Amino acid sequence: MLQQPRQFSFLESTIYAMMDEAGLSAMSEETMNQFLPQFVAEAERRIGLAYTALLDEKGAEAFAALFEGDDISPADIQAFLEAHVPKYQTIAQNTLNDFAKEFKTAVAEIE
């Protein structure tokens, strides 16, 4: 059976671009894929912290409640963000840009 090519999320694509920009494109795809979940988790953590820093107590409780169930949908998250976090897309992009700068600096220090 022919396998479908893997579809990457926006965050995964951003992390791959970050790794490439840091000069890690020479790594094998297998090695890059081993690191990907860790970097995606770190990016998600940073974005979540950036969002929660802008929420009042009720908003923070509502945000935490979103993640209590197993069947959270991206539409639910987006609706919450649109209602409670002005400019959430800009905040996420700025957070990712900062993460990419830190990552590039850290990689340069290793080399």
Secondary structure, 3 states (H helix, E strand, C coil): CCCCCCCCCHHHHHHHHHHHHCCCCCCCHHHHHHHHHHHHHHHHHHHHHHHHCCCCHHHHHHHHHHCCCCCCCHHHHHHHHHHHCCCHHHHHHHHHHHHHHHHHHHHHHHC
